[in-house]
Amino acid sequence: MIFTGLEPMQSKPGTPGTAESIPLCVPELGGNEWKYIKECLDTNWVSSVGSYVDRFEEMMAAYVSVERAVATVNGTAALHIALIVAGVEADDEVLVSDLTFVAPANAIRYIGAWPVFMDVDPGYWQMDPQKVTEFLDNECRWENGRLLNKTSGRRIKAVLPVHILGHPCDMDPIVKIAKKYELAVVEDASESLGARYKGDMVGSSADIACYSYNGNKLITTGGGGMIVTGDQKMADRAKYLTNQAKDEGEEYIHNEIGYNYRLTNIQAAMGVAQMEMIDDFIEKKRAIAGKYQAGLGNDSRIVTMPRAEWADPSYWLYTVILESGTDIKSRKSVLRALNESGVGARPLWHTLHDLKPFESCQSYRIEHSIDLYHRGISLPSSVGLNESEQAKTIATVKTAVDSMTANS
Ligand SMILES: *Cc1c(COP(=O)(O)O)cnc(C)c1O
């Protein structure tokens, strides 16, 4: 099977280890999923309230060490609500990473707000706090208690760092500069559940954070998401907005426009079962990363996944970049060779600033995200990836890079 899906992260259903192909990242469903879902069906608690929703929210809050968690229908919906709760309004601007899956930028647009794309640090591939600071200090002005973008004249309201591939952003300088200008910080931790920043769980440093339980994420509910926050008011409001903004009581009173963004009890049941195994999943992801590092780290034509000194990555999706100077054509040929050999590798995220829906949006000093996109390849990283699959992947990467070098 060759991976040619249009949706870049759509993992194909299938069992890790099938003869045809090694999938990029598929769910690991070896726990109590059947048992808990059956219980929902047996008891008729199948819809958007139920004990598993409460339990899943409690487990996530405890795991991330924050006060509250609010389950949502998916991670994109979580981001949409988190931005509203953080005070983002139509025509505001939100600084967001340029190198990420598209969901956070879409969520900003759902509100009618505008993304301003920020470059990444070339060393560890996440939002560059230095450039965020420079942009806010030099390209914006403080006026009547609001921070205005000198170029667009719009209000800057929030910063949205995205922790990609299981590695945290450098949160301290981002939170510091955001405080200085009274901006909200919304973390997109969808790809980095279980990663730690300076010892703290990703998703606990900012005002509010979001997770995804899509099929390819560290744990899955089929589809699902979560908002976490230490702020009770924000949590209450998120819960309210995800439930059609229905006031308490019997009558159908709605004082503002709400959303039907709730997670079902069936999905939450699956989430609880998955959460029971999360430590084991992370251990396995870290072991997989260790083997990729050992197998590819000594090849001068490949740069293995970086780890900042303050980071304990969860290694959700192990990604390498080809050596400096590699163009996108060569990277595509390596990827094609991998796919043709049955290795379900995929490109790294496309930079957002040059995608069609965001062409009119501002970006600030983009230098490194493009280069990483051109050179990046994500490798099979399922929790269930076995030794022979990983050995095959490593060998195939080397062969593919050999032929790229020979052709150039
Ligand atoms: C997966 C993902 C999301 C959310 O995706 P959903 O499919 O809506 O759950 C958001 N941001 C990033 C960076 C992601 O990778």
The ligand as an SDF file (V2000), in Angstrom:
LIG
                    3D

 15 15  0  0  0  0  0  0  0  0999 V2000
   -4.4560   16.7830   15.5120 C   0  0  0  0  0  0  0  0  0  0  0  0
   -4.2490   18.1920   15.7560 C   0  0  0  0  0  0  0  0  0  0  0  0
   -5.2960   19.0530   16.1730 C   0  0  0  0  0  0  0  0  0  0  0  0
   -6.7160   18.6510   16.3660 C   0  0  0  0  0  0  0  0  0  0  0  0
   -7.1920   17.7810   15.4430 O   0  0  0  0  0  0  0  0  0  0  0  0
   -8.6430   17.1200   15.5050 P   0  0  0  0  0  0  0  0  0  0  0  0
   -8.5740   16.1510   14.3780 O   0  0  0  0  0  0  0  0  0  0  0  0
   -9.6420   18.1930   15.3130 O   0  0  0  0  0  0  0  0  0  0  0  0
   -8.8190   16.4310   16.8240 O   0  0  0  0  0  0  0  0  0  0  0  0
   -4.9900   20.3600   16.4630 C   0  0  0  0  0  0  0  0  0  0  0  0
   -3.7420   20.8280   16.3500 N   0  0  0  0  0  0  0  0  0  0  0  0
   -2.7240   20.0490   15.9590 C   0  0  0  0  0  0  0  0  0  0  0  0
   -1.3610   20.6520   15.8980 C   0  0  0  0  0  0  0  0  0  0  0  0
   -2.9310   18.7150   15.6250 C   0  0  0  0  0  0  0  0  0  0  0  0
   -1.9050   17.9770   15.2170 O   0  0  0  0  0  0  0  0  0  0  0  0
  1  2  1  0
  2  3  1  0
  2 14  2  0
  3  4  1  0
  3 10  2  0
  4  5  1  0
  5  6  1  0
  6  7  2  0
  6  8  1  0
  6  9  1  0
 10 11  1  0
 11 12  2  0
 12 13  1  0
 12 14  1  0
 14 15  1  0
M  END
$$$$
